[in-house]
Amino acid sequence: MSKYTAMETNIFSIFDSSEWKSNNIATYPANYTSRSNVTEFIRISIIPSGESLNINSLSGIILIDIFTKKGYGLRTTWEISDQLDLFLVGKKINETQLFKSNVRLSTDDDYNRAIYQISFKHFGVK
């Protein structure tokens, strides 16, 4: 399995778990386009990068767009951010270590939108 595939598999395994699914937060990959009947969901983008050669490790950020119903304030946005922190911050999934997070508000015509960001490092790349 390639290093990029292994890293992606590790990260997406969190959102495929029964524990995450019990939160009832619809979760989609980066290229997902919302359907009109979906009022809140997250969309996950994994962005590998690195400060040096990616020979023995791979680092980057995970950007998670949080979309909630417009006109109802930001409470749901913050609750989803808290759930993401519980599942992600400081966790290690196989060879992938997740670090600290931050959230910033963004704009969208149809939803309240925030961008949750967390850094990662994938070790043991061969």
N, C-alpha and C positions, 0 to 999 in steps of 0.2 A: 504494500500500500504506500502511495506517495506521502511525503511529509505534509503536504497541503490537505490531502484527503483525510489523513489520520487526525490532523488538527481540527478540521471541520466536523468529522465524525464525533470527536470528543465533545466539542462545544454543543452540537445539536442534540447529543444524547441527553443533556440536561433538560431540554424542552420536550423531549419525547418521553420523559419519565412520568409515571403515574402521579408522583408528588406534584410536579409542575402542572400537569393536566387537571389536577383537582382544584386549581385556582380558577378554572374556567376563563382563562385569558386566551383568546384566539391568537395563535402564533404562526407567522408565515415567514418564508425566506425573502431575501432582498427584492426579488423581481415581482413580488405579489402586487396586484392591482386590486384595490378594495371593491367589494360588491356593495351596492347601495343599502342592503339590509344589515350590514355589519356596523355596529355603533362604537365598539372599542376592540382594539387589537394591537399587537406588536409586530414589527417587521424587523428581521435580523439581518445585518450585513457584517461579514467578517472581512477585515482589511489587513492582510499580512503586510508587514514591512520589516525593517531592521536597520540597525545602525552599522552593522558590519556584514560580512559574508554570512549567508544563511546556510553554513555547512553543518554545524552541530546543533543549531537551535533555530527557532523561527519565532519572531515576536510580531505584535501588531495590536490592533484594537478591534473591539466588537462594538458596532453602533447599533443600537436598538431604538427604532422609532416607536414611540408610544402614541397611539391615536385614541382619543376619548371623545365622547359626545360634546359638541360645541354648545355653549350657553349654560353649562352646568358647573362652571368653576373648575378648579384644578385638583380637587380632592382625589378623584379617581386616578389621576396622573401620578400623584404622590404615593398613593397606595400601591400602584403597580411598580413604581420605582423601589419602594420598600421590599416588595416581594422579589424583585430582581436582585436586590442586594442580598437577601437571605439565601438565594440559590447560587449566587455567583461570587461575591466578594470574598477573596481569600481561599477559594476552593481550588482543589487539585483534582482533575479528572484524567486519569491515566497519566500521559506525559504532558498534559496541558495545565499550567498554573495560571489562575486568574488573580488580578491584583485589585487596585482601588477603582472606584467609580465616580462619576459625576453626572449631573443632569442639567440640561439647559433647555429653555423654552424655545420653540420655533413657531413658524406660521404655516397655516394650511387653510384653504378656503372652506373646507368641509368639516374639519375636526379641530379640537384642541390637540396640538402636537408638541411633544417634547422629544429630545434626543438623549438617551441614556448611553453613556460611553464607559467602557471598562477595558483596561489593558490586559494582555495575556502574553505568555511565553510558552512555546512548545519545545520541550527538551527531548534529547535522545534521537535526534534526527540522524539517520544513517546515510 
